[in-house]
Amino acid sequence: MWTFTIRRVLIMLPQILLLSVVIFILAKMMPGDALTGLIDPNIGPEAIEAQREKLGLNNPWYVQYWNWITNVFQGNLGQSFQHKLPVSELVNQRLINTFWLSVMTLILTYAIAIPLGLISGRHNDTVADRLITGYTYIGFAAPIFIFALLMLFLFGFQLGWFPTSGSVEPGMVPGTLDYFISKLYHMLLPALSMALITTVSTVQYLRSEIIDTKQKDFVLLARSKGVSESRIYRNHIFRNSLLPVAAFFGYEITGLIGGSIFIENIFSYPGIGQLFLSSLMQRDTSVVTALVLLFGIASILGALISDIILSIIDPRIRMK
C-alpha cells in the first residue's frame, strides 16, 4: 500500500512541474504582463523599459520561469495590479469561501445521489426508476450556468428564499453563531445548484453498479439460502455497490473546480472562481497564473486521492 502511494506521489511531482511550465508559457502568450496596470500611461517609454528591465521581463523565458517557480515555492505569487495586493494574500482571502462552498456541495451531492441511486437500482424499470433516470438525463443535458441562473431567478429573485449575492450578511461579527448561520445560508443555494447537476453521474453509476451486483453469484447464493431481501441489499448489494462510488470521490473535486467558476460569478460569491474570471477579464496575469496552477494541482491531487482509494478497494491495482 505504502509502496503504491509513494510511487503515485513520485509520478505526481513531474506532472506538477510540467503543468507549471505549460501555465507559464501560456501566461506569457496572454496580452499584458506583470507590469501591466502598475505604471502611469503618461510615463515615457524609457522609464517603462527601465522598469521592465528591473522586473526581469526582458530576460529569456526560461530565466523568467526559474525566477517565477522559485518565488512560488517561497510563497511569493507576485502582485495583483487590479487589487493592489500580493497574490498570495488575495488568494488566501478567497480560498476559504471556495473551500466551504465545495465541502457543502460534496455533502449535498452524496446526500442526493446515494438515496436516488439506491432507489433507482433496487427498483429498476419501475416508475420511480424512470423518474430518477429522467432527472439524470436532464442533468446531463443542462449546462450548469443555465441551471444556476434559473435557480437564482426562481429561488433568489422570485420567491426570495435565499440571498442573491455575497457570502455573509453585512455587519455580522466573525466567530458568532449568527455569522456562521449567515455564511451557511449564503452558501446553500449556490451549493445546491451545483450539486443537482454534479450528482447525476454518481446516480447513474450507482444505479448501474446495483443492477450489476444483483446478478452476481454471491447474491444469488444468499437468496437460495433464504436470506431476507433487506439483509441481502444491506450487507451484500449496497455495500459492494458503494465502494466504487467512494473511489471516485477524488474526481468529484476536479469537477467542482470548473463548476465553481460559473457558480461563484452567477451568485456573486466571493471565491477564487469569481476572482479567476475577473482577473482574466482584466488581464491580471499574476493572479490568473497562480489560480490556474492552483486549479491544476487540485485536479492532480484529486486523481491521486481516487487512485489511493481504488487501491484500497481493489488490491490488484497496486500491482500495476
C-alpha positions as CSV (number, residue, x, y, z in Angstrom):
1,M,0.0,0.0,0.0
2,W,2.7,2.5,1.0
3,T,4.8,1.5,-2.0
4,F,1.9,2.2,-4.3
5,T,1.2,5.6,-2.6
6,I,4.8,6.7,-2.8
7,R,5.1,5.7,-6.4
8,R,1.9,7.7,-7.3
9,V,3.3,10.7,-5.4
10,L,6.6,10.5,-7.3
11,I,4.7,10.3,-10.6
12,M,2.7,13.4,-9.5
13,L,5.7,15.6,-9.0
14,P,6.8,15.7,-12.6
15,Q,3.2,16.3,-13.6
16,I,3.1,19.4,-11.4
17,L,6.4,20.6,-12.9
18,L,5.2,20.1,-16.5
19,L,1.9,21.8,-15.6
20,S,3.8,24.8,-14.2
21,V,5.9,25.1,-17.4
22,V,2.8,24.9,-19.6
23,I,0.9,27.5,-17.5
24,F,3.9,29.9,-17.5
25,I,4.3,29.7,-21.3
26,L,0.5,30.2,-21.9
27,A,0.6,33.2,-19.5
28,K,3.5,34.7,-21.5
29,M,1.3,34.4,-24.6
30,M,-1.5,36.4,-23.0
31,P,-1.8,40.2,-23.7
32,G,-0.1,42.2,-20.9
33,D,2.4,41.1,-18.2
34,A,3.3,41.7,-14.6
35,L,3.9,45.4,-15.4
36,T,0.5,46.0,-16.9
37,G,-1.6,48.3,-14.8
38,L,1.2,49.2,-12.5
39,I,2.5,52.2,-14.4
40,D,1.2,55.6,-15.4
41,P,0.5,55.6,-19.2
42,N,1.9,59.1,-19.3
43,I,5.4,57.9,-18.4
44,G,7.9,57.9,-21.2
45,P,9.0,54.7,-22.9
46,E,12.5,55.0,-21.5
47,A,11.1,54.8,-17.9
48,I,8.8,51.9,-18.8
49,E,11.7,50.0,-20.4
50,A,13.9,50.6,-17.3
51,Q,11.1,49.2,-15.2
52,R,10.8,46.1,-17.4
53,E,14.5,45.6,-17.1
54,K,14.3,45.9,-13.3
55,L,11.5,43.3,-13.1
56,G,13.4,40.9,-15.4
57,L,10.7,40.9,-18.1
58,N,13.3,41.3,-20.8
59,N,15.1,38.1,-19.7
60,P,14.8,34.8,-21.7
61,W,11.6,32.9,-20.9
62,Y,13.5,30.1,-19.1
63,V,15.2,32.6,-16.8
64,Q,11.8,34.2,-16.1
65,Y,10.3,30.8,-15.4
66,W,13.0,29.9,-13.0
67,N,12.6,33.1,-11.1
68,W,8.8,32.6,-11.0
69,I,8.8,29.0,-9.9
70,T,11.4,29.7,-7.1
71,N,9.2,32.5,-5.9
72,V,6.2,30.3,-6.0
73,F,7.9,27.7,-3.7
74,Q,8.7,30.6,-1.3
75,G,5.0,31.6,-1.2
76,N,5.6,34.7,-3.4
77,L,3.0,34.6,-6.2
78,G,3.6,38.2,-7.4
79,Q,1.5,41.3,-7.2
80,S,-2.0,41.9,-8.4
81,F,-2.3,45.3,-10.2
82,Q,-6.1,45.1,-10.2
83,H,-6.4,44.7,-6.4
84,K,-3.0,46.3,-5.4
85,L,-2.3,43.3,-3.1
86,P,0.1,40.4,-3.1
87,V,-1.5,37.5,-5.0
88,S,-0.9,35.1,-2.0
89,E,-2.8,37.3,0.3
90,L,-5.6,37.8,-2.2
91,V,-6.0,34.0,-2.8
92,N,-6.0,33.3,0.9
93,Q,-8.9,35.8,1.4
94,R,-11.0,34.0,-1.3
95,L,-9.8,30.4,-0.8
96,I,-11.7,29.8,2.4
97,N,-15.0,30.7,0.8
98,T,-14.5,28.4,-2.1
99,F,-13.3,25.6,0.3
100,W,-16.5,25.7,2.3
101,L,-18.7,26.0,-0.8
102,S,-17.0,22.9,-2.2
103,V,-17.5,21.0,1.1
104,M,-21.2,21.8,1.2
105,T,-21.5,20.9,-2.5
106,L,-19.9,17.5,-1.9
107,I,-22.1,16.8,1.1
108,L,-25.3,17.7,-0.9
109,T,-24.1,15.8,-3.9
110,Y,-23.7,12.5,-2.0
111,A,-26.8,13.2,0.2
112,I,-28.9,13.4,-3.1
113,A,-27.0,10.9,-5.2
114,I,-26.8,7.9,-2.9
115,P,-30.6,7.6,-2.0
116,L,-31.6,8.2,-5.6
117,G,-29.1,5.7,-6.9
118,L,-30.1,3.1,-4.4
119,I,-33.8,3.5,-5.2
120,S,-33.2,3.5,-8.9
121,G,-31.0,0.4,-8.8
122,R,-33.1,-1.6,-6.5
123,H,-36.4,-0.8,-8.2
124,N,-35.1,-0.6,-11.8
125,D,-37.7,-0.4,-14.6
126,T,-40.3,1.0,-12.3
127,V,-42.0,4.4,-12.3
128,A,-39.6,5.6,-9.6
129,D,-36.6,4.5,-11.7
130,R,-37.9,6.2,-14.8
131,L,-38.4,9.4,-13.0
132,I,-34.9,9.3,-11.5
133,T,-33.2,8.4,-14.8
134,G,-35.2,11.1,-16.5
135,Y,-33.8,13.6,-14.0
136,T,-30.3,12.4,-14.7
137,Y,-30.8,12.8,-18.4
138,I,-32.0,16.3,-17.9
139,G,-29.0,17.0,-15.6
140,F,-26.5,15.6,-18.2
141,A,-28.1,17.9,-20.9
142,A,-28.4,21.1,-18.8
143,P,-25.4,23.4,-18.8
144,I,-24.5,24.3,-15.2
145,F,-24.6,28.1,-15.8
146,I,-28.1,27.9,-17.3
147,F,-29.4,25.8,-14.5
148,A,-27.7,28.1,-11.9
149,L,-29.3,31.2,-13.5
150,L,-32.7,29.5,-13.3
151,M,-32.2,28.6,-9.6
152,L,-31.1,32.2,-8.9
153,F,-34.1,33.7,-10.7
154,L,-36.6,31.3,-9.1
155,F,-35.4,30.9,-5.5
156,G,-33.5,34.2,-5.2
157,F,-35.4,36.8,-7.0
158,Q,-38.9,35.4,-7.5
159,L,-39.5,33.6,-4.2
160,G,-36.9,35.5,-2.2
161,W,-36.0,32.4,-0.2
162,F,-32.2,32.8,-0.5
163,P,-29.8,35.8,-0.8
164,T,-28.7,36.5,-4.4
165,S,-25.1,37.7,-3.7
166,G,-22.3,37.7,-1.2
167,S,-21.0,35.2,1.3
168,V,-22.4,36.7,4.5
169,E,-24.8,39.4,5.7
170,P,-23.0,42.8,6.1
171,G,-22.3,43.8,9.7
172,M,-22.1,40.2,11.1
173,V,-19.3,39.7,13.7
174,P,-17.0,36.8,12.7
175,G,-17.0,33.9,15.2
176,T,-20.6,34.4,16.3
177,L,-23.4,31.9,15.8
178,D,-25.3,34.5,13.6
179,Y,-22.2,34.9,11.4
180,F,-22.0,31.1,10.9
181,I,-25.7,30.8,10.1
182,S,-25.4,33.6,7.6
183,K,-22.4,32.0,5.9
184,L,-24.4,28.7,5.7
185,Y,-27.5,30.5,4.4
186,H,-25.5,32.3,1.6
187,M,-23.8,29.0,0.5
188,L,-26.9,26.9,0.4
189,L,-28.4,28.0,-3.0
190,P,-25.1,28.0,-5.0
191,A,-24.0,24.7,-3.5
192,L,-27.4,23.1,-4.2
193,S,-27.4,24.5,-7.8
194,M,-24.0,22.8,-8.4
195,A,-24.9,19.6,-6.5
196,L,-28.1,19.0,-8.5
197,I,-26.0,18.9,-11.7
198,T,-22.9,17.1,-10.5
199,T,-24.9,14.4,-8.7
200,V,-26.3,12.9,-11.9
201,S,-23.2,10.9,-12.9
202,T,-23.0,9.4,-9.4
203,V,-26.7,8.4,-9.5
204,Q,-26.3,6.7,-12.9
205,Y,-23.0,5.0,-11.9
206,L,-24.5,3.7,-8.6
207,R,-27.7,2.5,-10.3
208,S,-25.6,0.5,-12.8
209,E,-23.5,-1.0,-10.1
210,I,-26.5,-2.1,-8.1
211,I,-28.2,-3.7,-11.1
212,D,-25.0,-5.5,-12.0
213,T,-24.3,-6.6,-8.4
214,K,-27.9,-8.1,-8.1
215,Q,-26.9,-10.6,-10.8
216,K,-23.7,-11.7,-9.1
217,D,-23.3,-15.3,-7.9
218,F,-22.8,-14.5,-4.2
219,V,-26.1,-12.6,-4.2
220,L,-27.9,-15.5,-5.9
221,L,-26.4,-17.9,-3.4
222,A,-27.6,-15.7,-0.5
223,R,-31.1,-15.7,-1.9
224,S,-31.0,-19.5,-2.3
225,K,-30.1,-19.9,1.3
226,G,-33.2,-17.9,2.3
227,V,-31.6,-14.7,3.4
228,S,-34.1,-11.9,3.6
229,E,-34.1,-9.4,0.8
230,S,-33.5,-6.4,3.0
231,R,-30.4,-8.1,4.5
232,I,-29.1,-9.0,1.1
233,Y,-29.3,-5.4,-0.1
234,R,-27.9,-4.1,3.2
235,N,-25.0,-6.5,3.6
236,H,-24.2,-7.5,0.0
237,I,-25.5,-5.3,-2.7
238,F,-25.4,-1.8,-1.2
239,R,-22.0,-2.3,0.4
240,N,-20.3,-3.6,-2.7
241,S,-22.0,-1.0,-5.0
242,L,-20.9,1.9,-2.8
243,L,-17.2,1.1,-2.8
244,P,-16.5,2.0,-6.5
245,V,-18.6,5.2,-6.0
246,A,-16.4,6.2,-3.0
247,A,-13.3,5.5,-5.1
248,F,-14.3,8.3,-7.5
249,F,-14.5,10.8,-4.6
250,G,-11.3,12.5,-5.7
251,Y,-12.6,13.1,-9.2
252,E,-15.6,14.9,-7.8
253,I,-13.1,17.6,-6.5
254,T,-11.9,18.1,-10.1
255,G,-15.4,18.6,-11.3
256,L,-16.1,21.2,-8.6
257,I,-13.2,23.4,-9.9
258,G,-14.9,24.1,-13.3
259,G,-18.3,24.4,-11.8
260,S,-17.2,26.9,-9.1
261,I,-16.0,29.4,-11.7
262,F,-19.5,29.7,-13.1
263,I,-21.4,29.3,-9.9
264,E,-19.4,32.0,-8.0
265,N,-19.8,34.5,-10.8
266,I,-23.5,33.9,-11.2
267,F,-24.2,34.2,-7.5
268,S,-21.6,37.0,-6.9
269,Y,-20.0,34.7,-4.4
270,P,-16.5,36.0,-3.4
271,G,-14.4,32.9,-4.0
272,I,-11.4,32.0,-6.2
273,G,-13.7,31.2,-9.1
274,Q,-15.1,34.7,-9.2
275,L,-11.5,36.1,-8.7
276,F,-10.2,34.0,-11.6
277,L,-12.8,35.2,-14.1
278,S,-12.5,38.9,-13.1
279,S,-8.7,38.6,-13.3
280,L,-8.9,37.0,-16.7
281,M,-11.1,39.8,-18.0
282,Q,-8.7,42.5,-16.5
283,R,-5.6,40.7,-17.9
284,D,-4.2,40.4,-14.3
285,T,-1.6,37.9,-15.3
286,S,-0.1,37.2,-11.9
287,V,-3.4,36.2,-10.4
288,V,-4.5,34.2,-13.4
289,T,-1.2,32.2,-13.5
290,A,-1.4,31.5,-9.7
291,L,-5.0,30.4,-9.9
292,V,-4.6,28.1,-12.9
293,L,-1.6,26.5,-11.2
294,L,-3.8,26.0,-8.0
295,F,-6.6,24.5,-10.1
296,G,-4.2,22.2,-11.8
297,I,-2.6,21.0,-8.6
298,A,-6.1,20.4,-7.1
299,S,-7.0,18.2,-10.1
300,I,-3.8,16.2,-9.8
301,L,-4.4,15.7,-6.1
302,G,-8.0,14.7,-6.7
303,A,-6.7,12.0,-9.1
304,L,-4.2,10.9,-6.5
305,I,-6.9,10.5,-3.8
306,S,-9.1,8.4,-6.2
307,D,-6.2,6.2,-7.1
308,I,-5.3,5.6,-3.4
309,I,-9.0,4.8,-2.5
310,L,-9.2,2.4,-5.6
311,S,-6.0,0.7,-4.5
312,I,-7.5,0.1,-1.0
313,I,-10.7,-1.3,-2.6
314,D,-9.0,-3.4,-5.3
315,P,-5.5,-4.5,-4.2
316,R,-4.8,-5.7,-7.8
317,I,-4.3,-2.0,-8.8
318,R,-1.2,-1.8,-6.6
319,M,0.5,-4.4,-8.9
320,K,0.2,-2.2,-12.0
